[in-house]
Amino acid sequence: MIKIAHISDTHITSGEAYKGYAYDLIVNEVNTLDYDLVVHTGDVTNEGLREEYERASYELKKIQKPLIVLPGNHDARNVGYELFQKYIGALNGVYEWKDLVIIWVDSTIPDLNNGRIGGYKFQWLKEKLEEYSHKKFKIVASHHHLVPLPDTGRERNVLFNAGDVLDLLLKHEVNLYICGHKHVPNIYRVEGLVVANSGCTSCRKTRKGDVNSYNIIKIREDGKISVATKRVTGDIHKREFKIKKQRIFIPKRRRLFRIIQMSESNVSDRVYFRERVFKNAIRAINERYKPDLVIHCGDMVDIGIERYYSKAHELWEKIKPEKLLVPGHNDITHLGYELFREYFEEPKILEKGNFIFIPIISVQYETPIGVVGRIGQKILREHLREYEEKFRVVVMHHNITPIPKSREIGFLEDGGNVLKILTEEDTNLVLTGHGGNSLGIKVEETPIINAGSISWELHRNPFGNSFNIIDIYEDMVAAFEIQATWGSRKLLGLWKIKTKVPWN
């Protein structure tokens, strides 16, 4: 077994931000117990100043175990990344031990709180994952978080290319991603990847009245990984995961429901709107795929003006199956909010047998930034609990997991809290449509599927304009992306599901 102490965000300084007694308490415990290694995921200092690095160098020497230290955004302030290399060590590196490899990578951007693993660093990380692909256990460590975190206030400071990094880690079957940054301990399973955020080890700034903490990571030979958050009060929250190899599942039971999911049609008279592609997709939906429900996850029109809404309504009415549409941020620009209600009506909860579709409005006037809000979060949780005996599908515009090939700036500003509600309530399926690219991913027990653009030329999808087919079986969900022009198909995901639904 390999046992790792994961600390983060010490914020060592001479001021009040640093709680030296908490640091000493945790370090003494780490030195006393049987840890094989300590990983510090950044924000060693508070402002990246020389006197802070000098003190940090002294404080880190108290740790009597092999130690890996990464830079954080606070360390990169005031050209502190130069001092980091002088007083602490390499910004990027590799550590091997038995069947384990840890690859750490600098995600900081000088003088910004946001992060990025881009350009040459992204290529370096990819090359290292390929070089050490033979290792049984692979850990990637960085400072910034990959998926939205609860209890962090406004969701910002993520990796700008979080979608690309997450996609890279999943493709290379990385077992564990560890990070810090937001001072909130949190553990998620994203497909086969465990994502573990550490709280802050010795900074005074904690969230929601929490206390200082660190993570305990255990990797066992039988393929199990456990991550426990231990607070200075002695409280321990532990989760255990079994490392599973990716498998292709075959449905063993009957198909119950078929959904067509689309987004970002952006109907307009501009050259970027591909009307022929949209009409071709409508024809295929009506004649070939014949779904039980068609869902559009926002941005029906390019701009919220009556001419575009009239044209969009005419096209939308050509779709024969029952339909559900939620607004996107483009839809409510200018007069769009009034026009949306006039042409399409406010989306309402839709019940179809054992299936319940819960629309969530996340858009705001004149901005791509979305928010569900504290009242909206409460309503969402209430709906999920009210219909817990049904197959619950949440439909919204903004993405809650990062999208590949899209610059992630926290488009849903309370995405961390929304994701927490969705996973805690074991939501059966979440459909989103922001970012111009398709994605299928499972967080905890909840599949989350994002639709690419069905008919807008300015998208980010190498597969082209597309829509998704989602087939729901008694024991699994299967999602495929359909190229809107040629009809070619690509697998987005196959996920086994467990529900409380009494299928007849």
N, C-alpha and C positions, 0 to 999 in steps of 0.2 A: 504494500500500500504506500502511496505517496500522499503526504500531508503538507498542505500549503497554507500559510497565513497571508491573507489578502488584506492589506491596509491601503488607505488612500486619504488624500486631502488633509494632510497634517497642518498645512498653512503656518509653518514655523516662522516666527517673527518676534520682535521685541515688544510688540503691542498686545492689546487685549484679545485680538483674534485667535491667538494661540493659547491652548490649554495644556501646558506642559505636564501637569499631573496626570491627565488622561493619557497622554503619550507614554509617560513612564509606566503607568499601570498596564497598558496593553503590551509594551515592549517587554516588561518583566515577565508577563504571562507567556509571551511567545518564546522567550529565552528558556523558561522553566519547562515548558511542555515539549512534546516530541515532534516538533515541526522539522520537515526536511528543507524547507525553503520559505522565504518571505518575498512577496511581490508588492511593491508600492506603485499604485497606478496614477500617480501624479498630483500636482499642486503640493509639492514638498514645501515650497515657500509661499509667502503671501503676495509679494510684489516683485519677485525676481531680482531683488537688490543684493549687492555683494555681501553686506553684513548678515543678511538672512541666509545666504548660501554658506557663509562661514559657520554660522551656528548650526545650520542643517547638516553640514558635513560632520560636525561633532556629535549631534544627536543621532544620526544614522549609525554611527560607529557603536552605539549602545546595543544594536541588534547583533546578536552573536550567532547568527545563522547565515547561510548563503543568501544573498540579497540581490534582487533585481529592482531597479528604480526607473520609472518612466517620467518624462516631463508632462506637466499639466499647463493649462492656459495661464495660470498665475505665474508659473515658472518662466514662461516665455515673455512676460512683460519686461519692458525696459531693457530689451536685448538680453534678457536673462538666459536664453537658450545657449548663449556662448559661455556664460558662467556655469550652467548646468554641466556642460562637458568638462569644464575645468575642475569643478569641486565634487561632482557626483559620478558621471560616467557617460557612456554612449547614449545617444538619443534613440537609436534603433539597434536591435540585436537579437541573438538567438541563444537559448540555453538548452542544452541536452542533458537528460538524466534518465538512464535506463531506457524504458519504452516511451518516455515522455519528451516532447519538445515544446518549449515556450518561445513564441516569436513576439517580440514587443516592437511597437511602431509608434513613432511620434505623430500625434494627430493635431498638434497645436498650430495656430496661425498667429504670428506676432501681434500682440496688442488687441486681439479679438478673443471673445469668449467662445465663439463658435470653433468648430474643428473641421479638419479635412485630412483624409488619407488619399491624396491624389497624385497625379503625374508619376514621377519616378518612384515615389514611396509606394504607390499602389502596385506598380510593376514589380518592385522589390519584394513586396509582400507576396504577390502571386508566385514569383520565382522561388521564394523560400518554402511556400506551401507545397510546391511541386517537388522541390529538393527533399523535403522531409515527409513526403507522402507515405513512406513506409512505416512511419512511427505509429504505434498503436493509439497513443493519446496525443492530441494536438490542442494546444492552448494558444490563443492570440490575445494579447493584452494591449490596451490603449487607454487613453484618458477619457475620451468622450463616449457617450452612450449611443447605442444603435437603434433602440426602439423607445417610444415615448414612456416616460416614467410618471407614476402617480405622485401626488403630493409635492409637486415642484413649482406650483404657481403657473405662470405662463410658460408654455412649452417652447423653449428656444435652446440655443447652444448645442444643437445636435451636430453630428458630422454632416457637412454639406452633401457628401456623396454616400450617405448611410446606406441607401438602397444598393449601390454597387458593391460596397464592402460586405453587406449581409449576403448578397448573392454569391460573392466570391467565397465566403466562409462556408456556406451551405454546399456549394459545388465541390469543395475540397474536403468535405466531411470533418470540419473542425468540431471538436467535442465541446469546447468551452471558450467563451469570450468574456473577459473580465475587464472592468473599467470602474471609474469613479465619477468625479465631476459635479454631480448635482446634490451630493450630501444626503442621498436617500438610498438605504439598502433595499435591493429589489432583486428577485430571481424569477426569470421566465424561461420556459422551454419554447423555442421557436423551431419547429420541425425537429430535427435531431440535434440541434445546437442549444446548449444551456448558456443563457446570457445572465451574468451575475454582476450587479452593481454593488459596490461597497459604499457604506455610509462614510462619514468623516471620522477619522481617528482622533484628531485633537484640535479641531477648529470649533470655535464658539458658535458658529452659524450652523445650527441644525434646523430641520424642518418639522413643523407641527409639534414643537415641544419635545422632540426626540432627544436622545443622548448619544454620546460618542460610541462607536462600534467598529468592528472589523469582521471579515468573513473567514470562515474555516472551510477549506476545500479538501476533500478526501477523494482520491482516485484509487479504486481497487482493481485487482487483477481480473476479477470476474466481470469487469465492464461496467461497474456502477460508479457513479459520481454523486457525492453528496456535497451540498453547500449549506452552511449554517451561518447565520448572522448572530454574533455574540456582542451584546451591549455591555458597557462598563458596569451596569447594574446587575449583570449576571444572567439576564434573560437571553434565551437562545431560541431562534426560529430556524428550523432545519427542514430541508427538502432533499429527497434522494431521487436519482434518475438512473435508468438503465440505458446504456448506450445501445441503440438499435441500428442495424444496417438498413439502408434504404431498400424497400421492397415494392414490387408492383402487385397491387391487390386486384383480384377479379371479383366482380359482384356475384354473390351467391344467391341473392334474393331479387325479387321483382323491383322494377323501377316504379316509383310512386309519383314523381313529379319532375317536370322539365321546365327550367327557367332559361330564357334568353336575357342576357345582361349586356347592356350597351351604355355608352357615355360619350360626351363631347362630340355630338353631331354638329354643333355650332352652325346651325342653319343661317344662311345669309345670302346676299348677292355678290359676295366677294369671291375672288378667284380661288381662295383657299378652301371653300366649301365644295366638296366633291358630291354634287347632287346625284350623279349617275351611280356612284358607289353606294350611297344611302338607299336609293331605289332598288338597286340590285340586292342589297342585304334584306330589304323588306320583302322582296319577291321570294328569296330563299327561305326566310322565316315563315312566310305564309304557306309555301308550297312543299318545302322539303322538311323543315325541322319541326313545325307544328307544336310549339311549346304550350304549356298550360298557362304561362304568364310571361309577359315581356316587361322588363324593368329597365328604365333609363335613369342612370345615376348622375344626372345633372349636366348643365351646359347644353341644353336643347338648342338655344340660339347663341349667336356670336355676340350680339348686343341687344339689350332689352328695348327694342322699338317695335311698333305695331306691324310694320311691313314684314319683319322677320318672324314675328310670332304667328302672323296669319299664314305664312308659307310653312312654318314648322307644324302648325296644327293640321294643315291639309295633308302633309306627308305622314304625320303621326296617325291620322285617321285611316290611312291605307293599311295599317297593321291590323289583321283580323282578330288575333287572340286578345284576351283581356290584358290590360296594361296598367302599369304603375310608374309614375314619374315623380322624382324629387328635384327641386331646383338646384342649379349650380350657381357659382358666383357670377358668371356671365349673364345668367337669366334674370338677375335682379338689378342690373345696371339701368340707369336712366329711369324709365317708367316700367321696368321689367317686373317689379314686385306686383303691381296692379295688373299688368298684362298676363302674368303667369296665372293668377287666380281667375282672370276672365276667360282665358283660352283652355286652361288645363285643370283648374280648381286646386284647392289645397290638398296635398296628399293625406290620406287617412289610413288608419289601420285596416288591412285587408285580410279577411279570414276565408280560407278555402279548405274546408275539411279539417284535416289534422295539421294544416300549415297556417301560420300566422305571419304576416309581413308588417313590420313596424318601421314606418318612415321616420327619420330623424332629420330635422332641418338644422344645418350647420352653417349656412351662408350668411354673409353680412353685406350691407350696401357697399358697392364700389371698391371692393378689396378681395383678393384671392385668399386672404386669411380667414379661416372659419373658427367658429366656437359653438359648442353645444350649451355651455353655461351651467351654473350650479342647479338652476331649476330644471333645465333640460336633462341633466344627468339624473336628477331625482325621478323625473317622469320616465326616463329610459329604464331605470332599475325597477320601477313599479310595474311597467308593462311586461318586462321580462319575467317578473315573479307572478304576475296575474295569469300569464299564459304558459306557465312552466310545464303543463301537460301536453303542449303542442310543440311542433317543430318550429322554432322561432328564428325568423330571418330579419335581421336589421339592415335597412337600406338607407344609405346616406351618400352625400357627394364627396366629402373630403376623405382622403386616405388617412388611416391611422397607423399603418406600417410604412416604412420608407420604400419608395418606388425606384427601381434601377433606372439609370440614365436620366434622373431628374434631380435638380438641385433642391435638396431638402432644407427648408428653413422653418420647419414647424408650422405647416399650413393649418393644422388644427391646433389652436393654441392650448386647448385643454385635452389634447389627445391622450396624455398619460392617464388621466382620471377616467376617460371614456373607455380606453382599452382595459383598465382594471375592472370596470363594471362588466364589460362584455365577457371577460374571462372568468371573473368570479361567479357570474350567473350562468356559466356554461352555455352561452349563446350558441345555437346550432350552426349558424352561418351568418357572415357579415359581408355585405356587398357595397363597394365604394367605387368612385369613378373619377378621381382627380389625379393629374400627373402625366397624362398622355401616354401611359404605357400599361400593359397588363401585368398582373402578378397574382399568383395563388400561393398562400402560405398559411401554415397552421400555428397559432400561438396558444400554448396550453392545449385545450381541447376544442378550440374554436377556429374553423377555417375562415380565412379572410381573403376575399377575391376582389381585385381591382380590375376594372375594364379599361382598355385603351380607347383611343378615339375611333369612332366608327366611320367618320366621313370628313375629318378636318386634316388638311395637308400638313399643318404644323404640329406634328405629333413627335413622340420620342421612341417609337416602337419599330425595331428593325423588321418585324414581321409585317408591317404595314397597317393600314386601317383594318380594324377587326371588331368582332363582338364575341361574347362568351356564351357557350352552352353549358349549363349546369344540370346534371342529372342527379336526382336524389333517390337513393335506394334505401331499403330498410336498414342496411348495415354499412353504407358508405355514401360519400359524395364524390362525384367525378366531374371535373371541370376541364373543358377544352376551349381553346381560342380558335376562332374561325376567321380566316382571312376574308375580308368583306368583298374583295373583287373576284378572287379565284375559288374561294371555298375550301382551300387547303386547311388542314387541322393540326393543332399543336397542343400537347398535353400541358395543362397548367398544374394539375394536382389530383391525386387520388387519396382520400382520407377515410379511414375507418371511423365510424361514429357510434356513440352510445347515447340513446335518448330515453326519456320517460314516456314517449308517445306510444299509446296502445294501438299499434298498426292492426287493422282489421284483416 
